[in-house]
Amino acid sequence: MRFLIFIVLMLGVTGIACAQMTDAQVIEAVKSAQAQGKSQDEIILMLSQKGVTKEQVLRIKENYERENAGKQGGLAQENRERIETISLENRDVVLVTEGDKNSIFGRNLFSNKNLTFEPSLNIPTPENYVLGPGDEVIIDIWGNSEATVRQVISPEGSINVSNIGPIYLNGKRIQEASSYLKTMFSRIYSDLASENPSTFLKVSLGQIRSIQVNVMGEIVMPGTYMLPSLATVFHALYAAGGVNNVGTLRDVVLYRNGKAFKHVDVYDYIMNGNNSFDITLQDGDLINVGTYEKIVTVAGKVKRPMRYEMKGEESLSKLLEYAGGFTSDAYKKNVNVSRKGDSEFQIYTVDNEDFVDFTLADGDSVMIDPIISRYENRVTVTGAVYRPGNYAINNSIKTVKDLINVVEGPREDAFLNRTILYREKEDLSQEMLAVDLGKLLRGEIDDIPLKKNDRLYVPSATELRGDYVIDIRGEVKNPRKYPFVDNMTLEDAVLQAGGLLESASMVRVDVSRRIKSPNSTEEAPAEAELFTFGLKNGLVVEGDPEFTLEPFDEIYVRRSPGYREQQNVMVNGEVLYPGVYAKRSSNDRLSDIVKRAGGVTSKAYVNGARLLRRMNADELARVSSALQLAKHSSRDSLVIDSMSLEKVYYVGIDLKKALENPGGEADLVLREGDVLHVSNYVNTVKISGAVMHPNAVTYHKKMKYKDYVENAGGYSVDAKKRRAYVLYPNGTLAVCKGNRTKIEPGCEIIVPLKSMNKNRMGLPEILSLASSTTSIAAMVTAILNNTK
């Protein structure tokens, strides 16, 4: 709408004469142009070029306001915008209902950005609204005749209507003005006043006037304010920022025509929703806020602990009402009030029946204490009863027997010979009474009266003896501990453990039993009682068939010595039938497995055959210990930490000798998981470590060790020449002895680096070792060989 007004002004300057667009087309054109991001100048130029006139835009504006009058509650939108500009800037506030214990209840009501106390614009024009100079009156006429008159009441209190003249509306209410205007307009619309009119008239407000109101006294921002004519006392207080630190909310006085017109109690509005005193202001009204009379603090167990403003003879009960009342855990019989006397503080203990009559003074502090965190009639029963818990001492529960009856008696496992009754003495210390509950329930001894905070414990015989278990181990599906039950047999234990494994021995099952002699005065000569049984289909066939288990028996199902699982080895590379082969016996050797694989092919390089072996548990333990020792003796333990320990290693073999002499020393006995790799011929020799240019060169039969080193650029400055070694394709290692060193196709010459510390393994040595193709395998082999 503001944009349409701007267009009216600008088109008045352009002076275009004829309209070539309909009203609807103009509105759509403006919306479309705004959506496209066009500037106001561009939109005005566009409308001017299309023949839109100032009169046409004015007509569109009036129609828009008329259509939206009901939506805006009889007041134009511009009024809403103008009223909103009176509101203070947004402030950080705390709601009245929140418990800021140091704030005074209600003080932040007029600084709350969520409460503006602005006049509601979403209502029809109030019929009791008094018109005055500055109000815009909208007179709509429809029926046989149609017209709209918009006039602002002049300072003289009138509007001037063509063909009628001045019409005085100042001081008239809307209802009165409507009747008066109907009479006046009947001069030119005769059927307005007829019995059956065909022309109708309605009066509404357009832009309302502003009034001048003074807000004085203990106000945050006292002064003169221009407010909408619909503003109230609360609106004025909000505009002035509310009361200051010493201002009162209990007696805000509205002066009109020099006299006290209304006394406003804000607490009545907050607590009771009473806004009858929040009347509409008039021009020249004065609002005065005096100082508070009493500020009282309430703390402790109330729902809204904070400071409150009290007035007159308001009592302690009124303060508690303001504070929302007691919380559920408040002590309500009396409260303590601290008061400042002339020279010292005074304290008053006020009983609940005197709350209404006790008048509070300025500066009083009221403390609401909690109830004591204990029970005045509680007894507790725990242990082997069906319904353990807390119970009340009352007419049905007075004695121990009453309590046992209420909890539906002791459980079957209850140990009744000695139950414990814990009792609180007068000095709050504890004492313990032993009760033979069995005799008490049978009436053989006197019943015991209960006292508050008594605790009766009924022990369980099962808990006293502990959990009874049996332990089954060995060749069963689920070896572990199982709960013991009476008359449990060996067969029962085997069934509980899921039955026997196929590896179990049927001729040897052992049972060990604890030596139990509670009355003995001498050391037992034996460590345990031992029993041996034979089984068939899980049943005892040898031994005592009536044998029953006792608590804590341990059962050992042995592994059959004749049970064997398949053990496999693998052959790959240059053999006729590579693959996985099961060992026929524990003494299967290299020659046996090669023979079963069809022998080696014509491409095989037998001297380069390698055997890869998986470490067993003993080897793993030795290698781990050796690596830990290397870590502690090395300057560069982080490098060793970063090395991953493989669980396989190469075993140095001589397959050629093994095949030439089956069963001889070179014919190694194979182990589960061994992998034999028969490689083809490799005619290179690799030189790595502390040489100038590590590489691989072609093997020549006539070349010696030094020739290969020279092919790698010779030794580096840090080379440890005397510690060089050769790693052969079959996994064996040999220390280099100059040109006497045997060099074979596929081998690797490794020259380590010198270490700064002779007693420690340095980073260069580790790196030189790690650079070889079989780094970790070589390390493992060396460790295993050195720790055998």
N, C-alpha and C positions, 0 to 999 in steps of 0.2 A: 504493500500500500504506500509506503514511503516513496518507493520508486515511481509509482503512478503520480504522486504529488510533484515529484521532481520533473517528470515528463510534462505535466501541466504547465509548470513555470517555464520550461524551456521551449515548449511549443508556442506559448504566448509570445515569445520573442520572435519565433520564425514566421508567424503570421500566415500559415498555409490556409487557403480559403475553403477548399472543398474536401469532403470526406469520401474516400473511395473504398474503405474497408468496414465490415460490420464489427460490432462490439466484440463478438466471440472471436473473430479473426484477429483483432488487435491483441486480446489477452493471450491467445495461442502464440502469436508472433513474438510477444515479449518473453513468454516462458521459454520458447525455443531459442531465442537469441541469448538469454541468460544461461541456458544449459550449454550453449556453444562457447561460453566464456567471453562474449562480446562486451565491450565497455559501454557505459551509459551514453557517451557521445555517439558511438556507432549505432546504438539502438534508436536514439532520437533522430539521427539522420535517416535511418531506414524508414521510420514511421512518417517522417516529413515527406520523403520521396513518394510514399504510398498514399498521401493525401489525408493523414490523420490530423484532426483539428484539436485545439485546446478544449472546446466545448464537448467533443466526443469523449475525450479522456476523463473530463470532469463528470460526465454522465456515468461512465463506467465505474468511477470511484464511488459515486453515490449509491449506485445499485449494489456494489460489492458490500458497502457498509450496511445497507438495509437488509440484505440477505443474511448477513452474519450477526445481526443485532441480537437475535435469540441465543446464538451460540456464545456470545460474549456477555450474556446476562443483562442486556439493555445498555451496556456501556461500550463505547468504542475501544478498539485495541490500543489506540494511542494512550488512553488513560492508564491502562495496565502498565505500559512501558514507562509512563511518567511516574506512576506510583512506585514502581520498582527502583527507579533512580534515587528515591528518597532513602531506601534501605542502606544500612551501613555496609562497609566493606566486610568481606568474609573474615571471620576470626576463628582461632582455634578455641573450641569450647568444650565443656564437659556437661552432659545432659543433667537435668535436675535430679533425675531418679538414680543417677550413679553415685556410689558411695565414696566421694572424696571427703575423707574424714576431717580435713582442715578447712573445707569451704563451708559457707553459710547456705543453708538450704534455700533455694529459690533465687539467689543472687545472679546466677548465670542465665536465668530465664530470658533476659533481654539482650544477652550477647550470644545466643545460640543461633548459628547460621541456618539451622533447620526450622526455626520459628521466626517469622517476620511480622506477625500480627497485622498483615496488610488487609484492607477491606476486601471482602470476597466480590469478585467481578462476575462470577458464574451464577448470578441470580437475576431475576427480573428486576426492573427499576422499582426500588422500594416506594410504596404508596405514601409512606409518611415522611419521605424525603422533602426537606424544605428548600425551595428554590431561592436562588439569590443571584446577584450580579456575577457574571462570569460563567454561569452554567449555560451549556448549549442545549436548546430544546429542539427535538425533532418531532414535527407534527406530520403524521401520515394520514392522507385522506384517500379512501378507495370506495368503489361502488359505481354509482352512476357517473360520479366525477372522480378524477384522480389527480392528486397533487402531493408534493412533499415540500415542507417548509422547514428550513434549518436556520435557527436564529440564536444568537448569543444574547443573554439578558444583559442589558446595558447597565452602567453604573447607576442610572436612575431607576432601575428595577423593571424595565419594560422591554418588549420586542416590538418591532414595527413591521406590520404585515400589509402588503398592498391591498387596496380597496377596503381595508378595515381601519388601519391606523395603529397607534400605540396600544398595546395590551399590557397591562401591569401584572406581573407574575411574582414580584419580590415578596418573600414571606409566605407564599402559598405552598401547601403540600402538593405532591404530584396528583393525588386524587382530586383535590380542590381545583388545581390548575386544569385538569382534564375536563371537568364540568364547565368551568368558566370559559375555556377555549371553545368548547362545543357550542356554548351560547353565542360567543362572539363570531364564530365562523358560520353560524346559521344565517347570518346576514347575507352571505353570498352563496351559501349552499342551503337552500331553504328546507330540503327534506332531512337535514341533519336532526332537526328538533321535532319532526313529525312522529306520530304514534307508530307508524310502520315505515321506518326510514329505509331508504335504498342507498344512502351515502353514509359512510362511517368514518370516525375520527379516532386516532390513537396518539397518545403523547408518550415519548420516551426521552431518556437523557442521552446526549451525545458526549461531548467533552465536559467533564465536571469542573467546577471552579476549585481554586485553592483557597485555603483559609490560613490565617496567621495565628499560631499558638505559642505561648511562652511556657517553657519548662524550666523551673527554677528549683533551688534548694540543693540537696545532697545528691547531685546527678553527675555522671561521668562527664557529660558535655552539655552544661546548662546553656540556654539561649533561646532565641526566637526561631521557630521552624515554620516553613511553608509546607502544609500538608494537604492531601486531598480532602474534600469536604465530607467524605465518608469515613475519615479516620476517627479512631477511638482513643481512649486514654492509654491503652496498651501500645497502640501504634506510636503514639507520641513518646512513650518511655523507651520503646525500642529505637526510635530515631535518635534519641538523646543518649544511647549507650547504656541505659539502665542506671541503677543507683550505684553510688560509690561505696567506699569501705564503711562509712558510718550512716549511710542512708537507710531508711526504713521501707519495708515492703508491706507493713501491716496497716499503715494509715497514710495513703497517698490522697491528697486533697485536691479536688477540682473546683476552682473558683470561676464563677460566671457573673458578669455584671457586678463585680466587686464583692460578691458574697460567696461563702462556702456552699457549693452546690451538691457535691457528692464526695463521700469518703470511700476509698477503694482499699480493700484488703486482698492483696495478691495471693496470700495463703488460702483464702476461701476459694479462689479460682483454681489453684493447683490441686487442693485436696478434694474439693466438692464439685468442681466444674461449674461453679456459679459465676456466670458472666453478665448477670443482670445489671451490675454497676458499671460495666464497660460500655458506657453510652457514647453516642456520636458527638464529636466535638463541634463547637461553633466558633466562628471568627472572633478572636479576642479572648478566648478562654485562657486561663492560667492554671498550670499544674504545679503544685508545690510538694516536694518530698522533704520531710523532716528527718531528724536523726532517730536511730533505733532506740527502743526503750530497754530491752534486755536481749542479750545473746547468751544462750545456754548450750553447753556441750553434752552430748550423750554418747557413751562409748560402751563397748562390750557386746552382749548378746541381744542386740536389737537388729531389725532387718535393714535399717538405714542409719548406721552410726555416723553422725556428723554434727555440725553446729546449727542451731535453730534460733530464729528470732521470735521471742515471746512478747506478749503485751498484756497490760492490765493485770487481772487476777488469774491469768491462766495457770493451771495446776500441773502437777507432775503427770497426771493421767493424760492431759492434752499433749504434753511433750511426747509421751509414748505413742500416742495416736499419730503425731507428725512423723515419728521415727518408724512407722509401719508396724509397731507392736513387737512383742518378744519373739525371739527365735525359738525353735522347738527345744533347745537345750539350755534355755535361760532359767536362772533361779528366780522364781516369781513371788516368793513369800515377802521379801523386802528388798529394797535397793538402798545404796549409799549415795548421799548427795554431799559434795564438797563445796563449801561456801567461803568466800573471802570476808573475814570480819574486819573490824576496825584496825586491829594490829596483828591478828593471827588468823590462820585458817580454822574453819569449824567444819565438823562432819555431822551429818544427820542420817540416821537409819530410819527409813520410812517403811512401815508395814503396808501390805497391799490394800488393806481396807482404808488407809489414809491417803492413797494416791490422789483421790479427787479433791481433798481438802488442802493438800500441801502446795502452797504457792511458791513459785520459783523466783529467784532474784537474779539480777544481771551478774554474769560471770560464774554462775553455778555450773558444776561438772557432775554429771550423773553417771555412775558406773553400774552396769548390769552384769553380774557375775554368772558364770556357768554353774550348772548343777555339779555335784561331786561325782567324779568318775568311779563310782562303785555302786553295788546293788545292796538294797536294804533287806531283801528277802530271797536271795539266790542261794541254791545249793547245786552242786555239780556231781555227776556220777560218770565215771569213765571205766574203760576196761572191758571185761567179758560179760557185758549185759547187752540186751537186744536193742535198747534205745538210749545210748549214752548221750549226755548233753546237760543243759542247764534247766533247772526246774525251780518253781516258786514254793516257798514255805507257806502253806495255807491250811484250810480246814481238812483237806484230804491228804496232805503230805506234812506230817509232823515228826515222824520217826524214820529210822533207817529202814525198817520193814515196809513202811508206807512207800518210801522212795523206790525200793526194789520192786514192789507191786506195780507202781506206775510205769516203770521201765520194762514191764512184762517179764520180770524175773531174770536170774542169771542164765548165761548160755551154758550148754552142756560141758564145754571145756573149762568152765570157771573153776578156779582153785579156791574153795570155800573155807578151808581151814584157817586161812589168815588173809583177811582183807584189811586195807589201811584206810582210816578216816583221818584226814588232815583237818585241823581245826585252828581257827584264828583266836588267839588269847586276847585279853582286854588291852594289853599293850601292843597289839597288832603283830606280835611274834607268833610263830607257828608251833603247834604241837601235833604229835602223831599218836593215834589210838589204834591198837591192833584189835580187830574184831573177828571172832569165829562166826562167819556169816552162816555156816551150815547149822550150828547150834541155835543161833538167833532165829533163823527161819523156822526151825522145828520147835521153838518155844522153850528150849532147854536153858537159855539165859535170858536176862531181861532185855527188852528193846531199848534203843538209845534215842533220846530226843535230839532232833536236829537243831542247829543254830545257823544263823546267816553266814554265808561264805564257806560252809562245810564242803569238803571234797572227798567223795568216797571212791576208792580205787579197788576194783575187783580184778585180781590178776588172772591170767589165762595159764592153764597148765602147759599148753603147747608153747607159749612164749617163755615160760620159765625154763623149760628144758632145751629150747633152741630148735632150729630146723633139723629134722632127721633126713639124711640123704644117703644114697649109695652111689658109688662111682664106678662106671664101666668103661674100660679102655680096650684098645687093640682093634681087632678085625671085626668091627660091627659098623653098621651104616652111620649111626649118630653117637659116637663116643662122647659122653659127658656125665655130669652129675644129675641124678633123678631123685625126686622126693621118695622117701621111704614110707612104706605102709606095712602094717602088720601082716604076717603070713606070706610075705613076698618071697618067691622062689627064684632060683637062678634062671629058670626058663622065662619067668615074668620079666626079669631084668633084660634078658636078651631081646624079648619082644618089644619092650619099651624103647630099646636102642635101635629099633628098625630091623632087627634080624642080623644074621651073620653075613659077612662078605664071602665070596667064593674062595678067597684066600685064607679063610679061617681054618685053624686046625680043629678037627673033631675029636682028637684024642688028648688035647691038653688045654684045659681051662682052669686057671688058678684063682682062688679067692683068698684074700688076706683080711684078718679081723683084728680089731683093737683088743689089747689086753685090758680088761675092766675088772678091777678088784678094789672097790671103794673102801673096804674094811681092812685092807692089807697094811701092815706096818713095815714091810720089807720091800726092797726093789725086786721087780719081776725079773726072772731069769731070761725070759724070751721077749723079743721085740714085737712079735705078732703071732697069731694063730694062722696056719696055712692049710688050705684044702685044695685038692686037685680033682678034676672031674673030666670025664669024656662025654661027648655029646653026639647025638644022631638026630638030624632033622630038628635041632634046637631043643631036644629033650635029653635029660641026664640018663646015660646008659651005664656009666661007670662012676662009682662013688655012692654016697648015701642018697637015695631017691627022695627021702623025707627031709632033706636039708633045706632049711629056710634061712633067709638072709636076716642080718641084724643091722641096726643103724651104723652108718659109716663104713660098711664093708666095701672093699675095693675088688673089682672083678677084672681079670686080665684074660682076654681071648687071644691066644697065641696065633702067629702066622704059621701056616703049614710049611715045613721045610721042603716039601716036594713041589710047592707052587712056584711057577715061573711065568712071567709075562714076556711077550715077544720083545726082543731087543733088536733094533734096526741100525744098519749102517748104510751110507750112501756112497756110490761110485759115480763120478761124472768125468767128462773130458774124453780123452782118446781111448775108450774101451768099446768093445763091440755092442754090449747091451748095458748102457748106463742106466742107473736108477737106484731104488731102495731095495735092500736085501736084508732079510732076517737072519740073525746069527743062528747057526745050527747048534753050536755048543759055546761054552764060555771060553774055549781056547781057539776060536776062529782067528786066523791070521791074515796078513796082507795078501799072501799068495792064494789063500783059499777064496777070498772075495773077488780077486782079479780073475781067477779061474772060472768062478760062477758067472762073472760078467762077460765071459767069452774071450778073455785075454785082451791085450792091448792092440791097437791098430797100427798100421804101418807108419802113420804120422806121429805116433806117440814119441815124446821125449822122456824116456823113463827116468833119466837122472834128475829131471825137473819135477817129478811127482811130489805132491805135498799132501800132508794129512792134517786136517783141521779137527781139533778136539774140544769138546765142551768141558769146562771146569766142573769138577764135583765140589761138594761142600767143603771138603778139607782144603782143596786147592784155592778156592775163593777166599777162605779165611787167611791162608798164608800170603796171598797176593795183597789183600787189603792191609794186612799188618806191615808188609814190606813198603807199600805206598805211603802209609802213615809215617814210617821211619824216614823215607825219602823226603817227605814234606817237612819234617822237623829239622833235617840236616841240610836243607837247601835254602839258599838266600831267596829263591824265587818260588816260594811255596804256592803262590797264586797260580802259576803256570801248571803245577801238578794238580791243584784243585780243579782247574779247567779241563783236565784230561778225563775222558770218560772211560771207565774200566769195562772193557769188553769181557764177556763171560766165555769166550772161546780163544784158543791159541793154536799156533802151528807146532807140530811135533816133527823134528828132523828125522827123516827116513832115507833109506837107500833102497828104493824099490827094485833096482836092477839086481842087487845082491839077494834080496828077498825072493825074487822069482828064480834066480839061479840056484838058490839053496833053500827050498821050502823047509820051514821048521827051524832054521838056523837063527843065530842071534839077530840078524838084520830083519828077519821076518816077524814084525811086531804083532803082538796080540791086540786085537781090536776091542774097542769099548762102545757101549751104547751111545748112539748119536755121532760117531766118527764120520767124517766126510773125506773120502780119498779123491783127489783131483789129479788126473793124469793129463799134463799139458802137452801141447805140441811144441815143436822146436822154436826157441826164441834166440835169434843170433845177435843180440845186443848185450852190452854191459853198461849198467847205470853207475855213475859216479856222483855222490851227493855229500852234503856236509860242508866242511871247511876247505873248499877248493874255490878257485877263482870263477869258474863257470860250470856249475853243476849241470850235467847233461847225460845222455846215453850215446854210446859209440858202438860201431859194429865190432863183433867178436872176431878176432884173428888168433889162430892157434899159436902163432909165433910171438904175439905181443905179451909182455910181462906186466906186472903190477904197476911199475913206474910209468910204463908207456900209457896206460889208461889214465893215470893221474895227470900226465902231461897233456893228454887230449882234453882234459877239463881245465886247462890253464895253469896247472900246478897248484901247490898248496897255497892257502891264504896265510896272512901274517899270524893269525891266531890259531892255526892248525895244530892239533896235538897228534903229530905224525906217528908216534910209537903206539898210540891207542887205536889206530885205524883197524877196521875189521871188515870181513866180507860176509854178506848174507846170501847163502846159496838158494836156488829156487826150491829145494826140498825142505827149507826151513832151518837148516843147520847154520851155525855161525863159526867163523874162524878168525883168529887174530892175524893181521897182516905181518909177514916176515920178509918184507922187501920183495925182490924178484922171485924168491922161493915160494911166494904165495900162489896157491892154485887158483886159477881163474877159469870159470866155466861159463858157457852161454847162459844168459838170463840172470846172472848173479848181480849183486849190488855192492859196490865199494863205498863204505861210509867212513868219513874222516871227521872225528869230533873236534869241537873247539876247546881251547884252553880255558880253565876256570881260574878266577882270581883267588879263590880259596881252595887249597889243595884238599882239604877235608870235606868240602861241600860241593854239591852238584850245582853248577851255575846255570843261568838262563841260556847261554849259548849252547852248552852241552845238551840241555833238554830240547832246544829247538833243532839242533843237528840230529838228535835222535828222532824227533817228531817229523823231520823232513823226509825220512825214508818211507818207502811204500808200505812197509809193514811195521810202522812205528810202535803202536801199542802192542802188537803181537810180539815184536822183538823184546819190548820191555817185559812183558809177561813171561816170555820164554826164559829170559835171563833171570828174572826173579825166581821162577819155579826151579830152575836148575841150581841157583845159588842157595836155595832154602831147603833143598832135599837133604 
